[in-house]
Amino acid sequence: MDCSIVTNTGTTPPNDQLEACTCVPGSIWVAKPTLLCVVNCTSDPNSPGTFNSTDGRCDCNQDFEFNDAEGICKINCGNFPNANTTIPGTVDTCTCITQYTWNTSTFSCDLNCAGVPHTVNSTVDPAGPQCYCIDKYTWDVDTSTCKLSCNDIVNTNNIRDPLVENDTFCVCSTDFLWNLTTLQCDYDCSVANNTNSSVPGNMEMCVCNVPYDWNVATK
């Protein structure tokens, strides 16, 4: 047998009398009719221990695939939502997209609310799954983030400021200005005569000059 044409063999020279080849470490000889040096699949925890009699590759457990370069079964991260690629040096761990963390127990990328801005806490709502957002923010399924909900804030045009990327501004209605601290639209007292400032905590009232009083109805 010419062992030089058999994959995963050592340096055994051609010999017509040979009935077996010397396999490289980690591989075992499978006799007729296969005549192959195959990976010792029984030692691979991610294989049922069987192999393909045609090419000698190990059969792999569900969601795993045989890696020819390493001769082992590795997880197929493409089968899992929100996963990217296998972490180098591992066989069963995937990298996840932003806001998600790999769970080695369930083989899944789980939402990690601890790393999402504007959330109440790290608790995940299993109904979503989604994070619990703080007041004036709502969960955005497409981006897996808590986004400012301008349509729930009075005196806005129901849209976020397209020039601001940090999602902390809403476009206010005419005669109102955005308050970054309170995340609300306050009346712009500069457009009203005989005023000098707004009233803290009141979005529709201004402080009048003496002897004027503020009229809420007419502003």
C-alpha positions in Angstrom: 0.0 0.0 0.0 1.3 3.4 -0.9 0.7 5.3 2.3 2.0 8.5 0.8 -1.3 9.0 -1.0 -3.4 8.6 2.2 -4.1 11.8 4.1 -3.1 12.1 7.8 -0.3 9.5 7.5 3.2 9.5 8.7 6.3 8.9 6.6 5.7 5.1 6.0 7.4 4.3 2.6 5.3 2.6 -0.2 5.1 -1.1 0.4 2.7 -3.4 -1.4 2.8 -5.8 1.6 1.5 -3.2 4.0 -2.2 -3.5 5.1 -2.1 -0.4 7.3 -0.5 3.0 7.4 1.0 4.9 10.3 -1.3 7.8 11.2 -0.2 11.2 12.5 -1.0 11.8 16.2 -4.7 12.4 16.8 -5.7 10.1 13.9 -6.5 6.4 13.8 -6.3 3.8 11.0 -9.6 2.5 9.6 -9.1 -0.8 7.8 -10.8 -2.0 4.6 -12.9 -1.0 2.8 -12.2 2.6 4.0 -8.4 2.5 4.2 -8.1 5.9 5.7 -6.3 7.7 8.6 -9.2 9.6 10.2 -9.4 11.9 13.1 -10.1 10.1 16.4 -13.7 11.3 16.5 -14.4 9.5 19.8 -12.1 12.0 21.6 -14.0 15.0 20.3 -16.6 16.2 22.8 -18.6 17.9 20.0 -18.8 14.8 17.8 -21.0 11.7 18.3 -17.8 9.7 17.6 -18.6 8.7 14.1 -17.0 9.8 10.8 -17.7 10.1 7.1 -16.3 7.0 5.4 -15.5 8.9 2.2 -13.3 11.7 3.5 -12.6 10.7 7.1 -14.1 13.9 8.6 -15.8 13.6 11.9 -19.6 13.9 12.1 -20.4 16.8 14.4 -23.1 17.5 16.9 -26.0 19.9 16.0 -24.8 23.5 15.3 -21.2 22.3 15.0 -19.1 21.7 11.8 -15.8 20.0 11.1 -12.8 22.3 10.8 -10.3 20.7 8.4 -7.4 22.9 9.4 -7.7 21.9 13.1 -9.3 18.5 12.7 -12.0 19.1 15.2 -15.7 20.0 15.4 -16.3 23.8 16.0 -19.4 25.7 16.6 -21.1 27.2 13.6 -21.7 30.8 14.8 -23.7 31.5 11.6 -26.5 29.4 13.0 -27.1 31.7 16.0 -29.0 35.1 16.0 -26.9 38.1 16.9 -23.6 36.1 16.7 -20.6 36.8 14.5 -17.6 34.4 14.5 -15.9 31.9 16.7 -13.5 33.4 19.2 -10.0 32.3 18.3 -8.7 29.5 20.5 -12.2 28.2 21.4 -14.4 25.6 19.9 -17.8 26.5 21.3 -17.8 30.3 21.9 -19.0 33.0 19.5 -18.5 36.7 19.5 -21.8 38.7 19.6 -23.0 41.9 18.1 -23.0 45.1 20.3 -25.4 44.8 23.4 -25.3 41.0 23.4 -23.1 38.6 25.4 -22.4 34.9 24.6 -24.1 32.4 26.9 -22.0 29.2 27.1 -24.8 27.3 28.8 -27.5 27.9 26.2 -25.2 28.5 23.2 -26.8 31.8 22.4 -26.1 35.6 22.3 -28.2 37.1 25.1 -29.2 40.7 25.4 -27.0 42.5 28.0 -28.9 45.4 29.4 -26.1 46.4 31.7 -24.3 47.9 28.6 -27.3 49.7 27.1 -27.6 53.4 27.9 -30.8 54.9 29.3 -32.0 51.6 30.9 -33.5 51.3 34.4 -31.2 48.4 35.3 -29.6 45.3 33.9 -32.8 43.3 34.0 -34.0 41.9 30.7 -37.7 41.7 29.9 -38.2 38.1 28.7 -41.3 39.2 26.7 -39.0 41.0 24.2 -36.4 40.2 25.0 -35.8 43.9 25.6 -34.4 46.2 28.3 -36.5 48.4 30.6 -36.0 52.0 29.5 -36.0 55.0 31.8 -38.7 57.7 31.6 -39.1 59.4 28.2 -37.2 56.6 26.4 -38.6 53.6 24.6 -37.1 50.3 23.4 -36.0 50.2 19.7 -36.1 46.7 18.4 -34.0 47.5 15.3 -31.0 48.9 17.1 -31.5 47.1 20.5 -31.3 50.5 22.3 -33.4 52.8 24.4 -34.3 55.8 22.2 -35.7 59.2 23.3 -39.4 59.1 22.6 -40.2 62.6 21.4 -43.8 61.7 20.6 -44.4 61.2 24.4 -43.0 64.6 25.3 -45.3 67.6 25.1 -44.5 70.6 22.9 -42.3 68.7 20.5 -42.7 68.0 16.8 -42.5 64.3 17.6 -39.1 63.9 16.0 -35.5 63.7 17.3 -33.0 66.3 16.1 -31.4 64.8 13.0 -28.2 66.8 13.6 -27.6 65.2 17.0 -26.3 61.6 17.1 -26.4 61.0 20.9 -30.2 60.7 21.0 -30.8 63.3 23.7 -32.5 66.0 21.7 -36.1 66.5 20.4 -37.2 69.2 18.0 -39.5 71.6 19.9 -42.6 73.4 18.7 -42.5 77.1 17.8 -41.6 79.3 20.8 -40.3 76.4 22.8 -36.6 75.5 23.5 -35.2 72.1 24.3 -34.0 71.6 27.9 -31.2 69.1 27.9 -31.2 68.7 31.7 -34.9 67.9 32.1 -35.5 66.4 28.6 -38.4 68.7 27.9 -39.5 71.6 25.8 -39.6 74.8 27.8 -41.4 78.0 26.7 -38.9 80.5 25.2 -39.4 83.5 27.5 -37.3 85.7 25.2 -40.3 85.9 22.8 -42.6 87.3 25.4 -42.6 91.0 26.4 -41.8 92.1 29.9 -40.2 88.8 31.1 -36.8 88.1 32.4 -36.6 84.3 32.8 -38.5 81.0 32.9 -39.8 79.5 36.1 -37.7 76.5 37.2 -39.7 73.3 36.8 -42.5 74.9 34.8 -42.2 74.5 31.1 -44.9 77.0 30.1 -44.4 79.9 32.6 -42.0 82.9 32.6 -41.0 85.3 35.4 -42.4 88.8 34.6 -40.9 92.1 35.3 -42.6 94.3 37.9 -45.5 95.1 37.9 -46.6 92.4 35.3 -48.2 89.0 36.0 -47.9 85.9 33.8 -51.0 84.9 31.9 -50.8 81.1 31.2 -53.6 81.2 28.6 -52.1 84.0 26.4 -48.4 83.6 27.3 
